[in-house]
């Protein structure tokens, strides 16, 4: 039983150290943000490529918003 307690204590200390060690977590956050940006760019480029109705709708909305900002509302 004493040996089992020693093993449990060593494992608990090691796991606690791993949990407290947050080195690299910020890097993972930035990688996640970069992945989201890449996915968004891919979705937007796909929407604007070809003759998709979604691309045309989004493009028309953007043109309308830009026109309203410039005072030339449509």
Secondary structure, DSSP 4 states (H G I P E B T S, - for coil): -HHHHHHHHHHHHHHHHHHH--TTHHHHHHHHHHHHHHHHHHHHHHHHSSS-HHHHHHHHHHHHHHHHHTT---
